[in-house]
Amino acid sequence: MITIIHGDDTSTSRNYFLSQKINFKNSISFSGEKLTLTELVQVFEGGELFSDDKNVFIEELFSKRKPSKELTDILIYLNKNKSANIFFWENKILTAKSLSWIKNAVVKEFKFPKTIFLFLDSIKPGNGKRLIELFHETLKTTEIEIIVFMIIRQLRLLLALHEKSSTNIEEVNKLQSWQKGKLEKQSKYFDLESLKKIYKRLFEIDLGNKTGNLNMPLIHAIDFFLLDL
């Protein structure tokens, strides 16, 4: 059986992928970026070199590889193996085209709830009450550490768009035009100095939590942070 694990909630998808590894005593792992057809043939047809139970785990084959004849050959070969347990993990949402390369696969997609994006888009001064509501709604389905990471990323992007050198920042360059437009509009709610202070404060909260120096539960710290925006 072939299982494809993907989605923008990479923390949850990664944990699921690793949990499947634990379920199989005999597992073989490959980096999709370096995987060759020869290696796969050795695993599936290597006789006594490998266990009779074929449990193969492949990471980021689609994310790290450009279209090529070898990639096509690898996918064709994997599709022919009906008895093995093959797990793919990707650190993003795969396109329908990419998914179509693997026939009859079990697809497990791990997506952030829509509330987290509504929450991030609502970050602006004077909107504390609504932000706290959205924050606690998002907590029902998303770990707080992931939410904090996403807030930090959002603020980092807003800061980048305030700077003249933002076009030199890879994370900004990867944005779709509609994403960049939304962030540029959102950034106008802040002046640069205020945004720097907000970012620094959140960074200190995150660091305090990770080092055990935060003087209150992380949820409460974020509540106060949002209320003071």
C-alpha positions as CSV (number, residue, x, y, z in Angstrom):
1,M,0.0,0.0,0.0
2,I,1.2,3.5,-0.8
3,T,0.4,6.4,1.5
4,I,1.0,10.0,0.7
5,I,1.2,12.4,3.7
6,H,1.2,16.1,2.9
7,G,-0.2,19.5,3.9
8,D,0.7,22.9,5.2
9,D,0.4,21.7,8.8
10,T,3.8,20.2,8.6
11,S,4.2,19.6,12.3
12,T,1.2,17.3,12.6
13,S,1.9,15.6,9.2
14,R,5.5,15.0,10.3
15,N,4.5,13.5,13.6
16,Y,2.0,11.1,11.8
17,F,4.8,10.1,9.3
18,L,7.2,9.3,12.2
19,S,4.5,7.4,14.1
20,Q,4.1,5.1,11.1
21,K,7.8,4.4,11.1
22,I,7.5,3.2,14.7
23,N,4.7,0.9,13.7
24,F,7.0,-1.1,11.4
25,K,10.1,-2.8,12.9
26,N,11.8,-3.1,9.5
27,S,11.8,0.2,7.8
28,I,14.1,1.8,5.2
29,S,14.2,5.6,4.9
30,F,15.3,7.7,1.9
31,S,15.7,11.4,1.2
32,G,13.7,12.1,-1.9
33,E,16.3,14.6,-3.1
34,K,19.0,11.9,-3.4
35,L,16.9,8.8,-4.0
36,T,17.9,6.8,-7.1
37,L,16.1,4.0,-9.0
38,T,19.1,1.7,-8.3
39,E,18.6,2.0,-4.6
40,L,14.9,1.1,-4.8
41,V,15.7,-1.9,-7.0
42,Q,18.2,-3.1,-4.4
43,V,15.5,-2.8,-1.7
44,F,12.8,-4.5,-3.5
45,E,14.8,-7.1,-5.4
46,G,17.9,-7.5,-3.1
47,G,17.0,-10.9,-1.8
48,E,18.6,-11.6,1.6
49,L,20.1,-8.1,1.8
50,F,16.8,-6.8,3.0
51,S,13.9,-8.1,5.0
52,D,11.0,-9.8,3.3
53,D,8.8,-7.0,4.7
54,K,9.3,-3.9,2.6
55,N,8.5,-0.8,4.5
56,V,9.8,2.2,2.7
57,F,9.7,5.8,3.9
58,I,10.5,8.6,1.4
59,E,10.8,12.3,2.4
60,E,10.2,15.2,0.1
61,L,10.5,13.4,-3.3
62,F,8.2,15.9,-4.9
63,S,9.4,19.0,-3.0
64,K,13.1,18.6,-3.6
65,R,13.1,17.0,-7.1
66,K,12.6,18.8,-10.4
67,P,10.8,16.8,-13.2
68,S,13.2,14.4,-14.9
69,K,13.4,11.0,-16.5
70,E,14.8,9.5,-13.4
71,L,12.0,10.9,-11.2
72,T,9.5,9.5,-13.7
73,D,11.2,6.1,-13.7
74,I,11.2,6.1,-9.8
75,L,7.4,6.8,-9.7
76,I,6.6,4.2,-12.4
77,Y,8.7,1.6,-10.5
78,L,7.0,2.4,-7.1
79,N,3.6,2.1,-8.7
80,K,4.4,-1.4,-9.8
81,N,5.1,-2.6,-6.2
82,K,1.8,-3.7,-4.8
83,S,2.9,-5.7,-1.7
84,A,5.2,-3.1,-0.1
85,N,4.3,-0.4,2.4
86,I,5.5,2.9,1.0
87,F,5.0,6.2,2.7
88,F,5.7,9.6,1.2
89,W,6.0,12.7,3.3
90,E,6.0,16.2,1.8
91,N,6.4,19.5,3.7
92,K,3.7,21.2,1.7
93,I,0.3,20.7,0.0
94,L,0.8,18.7,-3.2
95,T,-0.9,19.6,-6.4
96,A,-3.4,17.4,-8.0
97,K,-0.9,16.7,-10.8
98,S,1.7,15.5,-8.3
99,L,-0.8,13.3,-6.6
100,S,-1.9,11.8,-9.9
101,W,1.5,10.2,-10.3
102,I,0.8,7.7,-7.6
103,K,-2.0,5.4,-8.5
104,N,-4.5,4.2,-5.8
105,A,-2.6,5.8,-3.0
106,V,-4.1,6.6,0.4
107,V,-3.8,10.4,0.7
108,K,-3.7,12.0,4.1
109,E,-3.7,15.8,4.0
110,F,-3.0,17.8,7.1
111,K,-4.2,21.4,6.7
112,F,-4.2,24.3,9.0
113,P,-7.8,25.3,10.0
114,K,-9.1,28.3,8.1
115,T,-9.4,30.1,11.5
116,I,-5.6,30.5,11.8
117,F,-5.4,32.5,8.5
118,L,-8.4,34.6,9.5
119,F,-6.6,35.1,12.8
120,L,-3.3,36.1,11.2
121,D,-5.1,38.5,8.7
122,S,-6.8,40.2,11.7
123,I,-3.6,41.2,13.4
124,K,-3.8,45.0,13.7
125,P,-3.8,47.7,16.4
126,G,-7.0,48.0,18.5
127,N,-8.4,44.6,17.4
128,G,-7.4,42.7,20.6
129,K,-10.8,41.4,21.6
130,R,-11.5,39.9,18.2
131,L,-7.9,38.5,18.0
132,I,-8.3,36.7,21.4
133,E,-11.6,35.2,20.2
134,L,-9.9,33.9,17.0
135,F,-6.8,32.8,18.9
136,H,-8.9,30.6,21.3
137,E,-10.9,29.2,18.4
138,T,-7.7,28.2,16.6
139,L,-6.4,26.6,19.8
140,K,-9.1,24.0,19.5
141,T,-7.4,22.4,16.5
142,T,-3.8,23.8,16.4
143,E,-1.0,23.5,19.0
144,I,-0.1,26.8,20.5
145,E,3.6,26.5,19.5
146,I,2.5,26.4,15.9
147,I,0.2,29.4,16.3
148,V,3.1,31.4,17.9
149,F,5.4,30.3,15.0
150,M,2.8,31.5,12.5
151,I,2.4,34.9,14.3
152,I,6.1,35.4,14.3
153,R,6.2,34.6,10.6
154,Q,3.4,37.0,9.8
155,L,5.1,39.8,11.7
156,R,8.4,39.0,10.0
157,L,6.7,39.4,6.6
158,L,5.0,42.6,7.6
159,L,8.4,44.0,8.7
160,A,10.0,42.9,5.5
161,L,7.4,44.7,3.4
162,H,8.2,47.9,5.4
163,E,11.8,47.7,4.4
164,K,13.1,48.9,1.1
165,S,15.2,45.7,0.8
166,S,12.2,43.4,1.1
167,T,12.7,42.2,-2.5
168,N,16.0,40.6,-1.4
169,I,14.3,38.4,1.2
170,E,13.6,34.9,-0.1
171,E,10.5,34.4,2.0
172,V,8.9,37.6,0.5
173,N,9.9,36.6,-3.1
174,K,8.1,33.2,-2.6
175,L,4.7,34.9,-1.9
176,Q,2.0,34.9,-4.5
177,S,1.0,38.4,-5.7
178,W,-2.4,38.2,-3.9
179,Q,-0.6,37.2,-0.7
180,K,1.8,40.0,-1.0
181,G,-1.0,42.5,-1.7
182,K,-2.9,41.4,1.5
183,L,0.3,41.7,3.6
184,E,1.1,45.1,2.2
185,K,-2.4,46.3,3.1
186,Q,-2.1,44.9,6.6
187,S,1.4,46.4,7.1
188,K,-0.1,49.9,6.7
189,Y,-1.9,49.5,10.0
190,F,1.5,49.7,11.7
191,D,4.4,52.2,11.6
192,L,7.8,50.6,11.4
193,E,9.0,51.3,14.9
194,S,5.8,50.0,16.5
195,L,6.1,46.8,14.4
196,K,9.7,46.3,15.5
197,K,8.7,46.6,19.2
198,I,5.8,44.2,18.7
199,Y,8.0,41.7,16.9
200,K,10.7,42.0,19.6
201,R,8.1,41.4,22.4
202,L,6.7,38.3,20.8
203,F,10.2,37.0,20.2
204,E,10.9,37.5,23.9
205,I,7.7,35.6,24.9
206,D,8.6,32.7,22.6
207,L,12.2,32.6,23.9
208,G,11.0,32.8,27.5
209,N,8.6,29.9,26.9
210,K,11.4,27.8,25.3
211,T,13.9,28.5,28.1
212,G,11.4,28.1,30.9
213,N,11.7,31.7,32.0
214,L,8.2,32.8,31.1
215,N,6.4,33.9,34.3
216,M,3.0,32.7,33.1
217,P,1.4,30.1,30.9
218,L,2.1,30.7,27.2
219,I,-1.6,31.0,26.4
220,H,-2.0,33.8,28.9
221,A,1.1,35.6,27.6
222,I,-0.3,35.6,24.1
223,D,-3.7,36.8,25.4
224,F,-2.0,39.9,26.9
225,F,0.2,40.3,23.8
226,L,-2.8,40.4,21.5
227,L,-4.8,42.7,23.8
228,D,-2.0,45.2,23.9
229,L,-1.5,45.5,20.1
